[in-house]
């Protein structure tokens, strides 16, 4: 079923079973710091293969009522490739951006991230 948001699709996807992760001490401290703060939007930045998606997932698991927004259309962590996606309360909302290259489609990526973050019902949104 289509949502009222242009170019977005909401679907009920089954949960994915993930392997147990050994959480580094620095990540534990960062998660505790964010959990104690009153931040509504948390943006995770870093180089490729640094663990941003894993950290975002762990952070959302530690925060009550959190939405996770995957802003990398080249890596389908929350949604399929060529999409920006939000996972929230067991549902996924997708925005098709038409490319897996975030630089080539940066205007569509930024616009989709803005729409998906603004329409989140959760009080906290973690953007990866």
C-alpha positions as CSV (number, residue, x, y, z in Angstrom):
1,X,0.0,0.0,0.0
2,X,1.3,3.4,-0.9
3,X,1.7,6.2,1.7
4,X,0.7,9.8,1.2
5,X,4.4,10.6,0.9
6,X,5.5,11.0,-2.8
7,X,7.8,8.3,-4.0
8,X,7.6,6.3,-0.8
9,X,6.3,2.9,-0.1
10,X,5.4,1.4,3.2
11,X,5.7,-2.4,3.7
12,X,5.6,-4.9,6.5
13,X,8.9,-6.8,6.1
14,X,9.9,-9.7,8.3
15,X,12.6,-9.1,10.8
16,X,16.0,-10.2,9.9
17,X,18.0,-12.3,12.3
18,X,21.4,-10.8,12.9
19,X,24.5,-12.4,14.3
20,X,25.6,-11.5,17.8
21,X,28.0,-8.6,17.7
22,X,30.9,-8.0,20.1
23,X,30.4,-4.3,20.9
24,X,33.6,-2.3,21.4
25,X,33.9,-0.4,24.7
26,X,33.9,3.0,22.9
27,X,30.6,2.2,21.2
28,X,29.1,1.3,24.5
29,X,30.2,4.6,25.9
30,X,28.8,6.5,22.8
31,X,25.5,4.6,23.1
32,X,25.2,5.5,26.8
33,X,26.1,9.2,26.0
34,X,23.4,9.4,23.3
35,X,20.8,7.6,25.4
36,X,21.4,10.1,28.2
37,X,21.2,13.1,25.9
38,X,18.0,14.8,24.7
39,X,18.9,14.6,21.0
40,X,16.0,14.0,18.6
41,X,18.1,13.5,15.4
42,X,21.4,11.6,15.5
43,X,23.5,11.4,12.4
44,X,26.3,8.8,12.1
45,X,29.1,9.7,9.7
46,X,32.4,7.9,8.9
47,X,34.4,6.2,6.2
48,X,33.3,3.1,4.3
49,X,33.3,-0.2,6.3
50,X,33.7,1.6,9.6
51,X,30.6,-0.1,11.1
52,X,28.2,2.8,10.8
53,X,25.2,0.6,10.0
54,X,25.9,-1.8,12.8
55,X,26.4,1.1,15.2
56,X,23.1,2.7,14.1
57,X,21.3,-0.6,14.6
58,X,22.8,-1.1,18.1
59,X,22.0,2.5,19.0
60,X,18.3,2.1,17.9
61,X,18.0,-1.2,19.8
62,X,19.3,0.7,23.0
63,X,17.0,3.7,22.6
64,X,13.3,3.3,23.4
65,X,11.0,4.3,20.5
66,X,13.6,5.0,17.9
67,X,13.4,5.2,14.0
68,X,16.4,4.2,12.0
69,X,16.9,6.0,8.6
70,X,19.3,4.4,6.1
71,X,20.5,7.3,3.9
72,X,22.9,5.2,1.8
73,X,21.2,4.0,-1.4
74,X,24.2,1.9,-2.3
75,X,23.9,-0.3,0.7
76,X,20.6,-1.9,1.4
77,X,20.7,-2.2,5.2
78,X,17.1,-1.2,5.9
79,X,15.7,-1.2,2.4
80,X,16.7,-2.3,-1.1
81,X,19.4,-0.6,-3.2
82,X,18.5,2.7,-4.9
83,X,16.3,3.6,-1.9
84,X,16.5,5.6,1.2
85,X,14.6,3.7,3.9
86,X,13.2,4.2,7.4
87,X,12.7,1.3,9.9
88,X,10.2,2.2,12.6
89,X,7.9,0.1,14.9
90,X,8.3,-3.0,12.8
91,X,7.6,-1.3,9.5
92,X,9.7,0.0,6.7
93,X,9.1,3.1,4.6
94,X,11.0,3.4,1.4
95,X,11.8,6.4,-0.9
96,X,13.1,5.4,-4.3
97,X,16.0,7.7,-5.4
98,X,16.8,6.0,-8.7
99,X,20.5,5.4,-8.2
100,X,22.9,3.5,-5.9
101,X,25.4,6.4,-6.1
102,X,24.6,8.9,-3.3
103,X,26.8,11.6,-5.0
104,X,25.0,11.3,-8.4
105,X,21.6,11.4,-6.8
106,X,22.4,13.6,-3.8
107,X,19.4,16.0,-4.3
108,X,17.0,13.0,-4.3
109,X,18.8,11.5,-1.3
110,X,18.7,14.7,0.7
111,X,15.1,15.3,-0.1
112,X,14.1,11.8,0.8
113,X,16.0,11.8,4.1
114,X,14.3,15.1,5.0
115,X,10.8,13.7,4.2
116,X,11.4,10.4,6.0
117,X,12.9,12.1,9.1
118,X,10.1,14.7,9.2
119,X,7.3,12.0,9.0
120,X,8.8,9.7,11.6
121,X,6.5,9.1,14.6
122,X,9.4,8.1,16.9
123,X,10.8,10.9,19.1
124,X,14.4,10.0,18.0
125,X,15.7,9.3,14.5
126,X,19.1,7.8,13.9
127,X,20.4,8.6,10.4
128,X,23.1,6.4,8.9
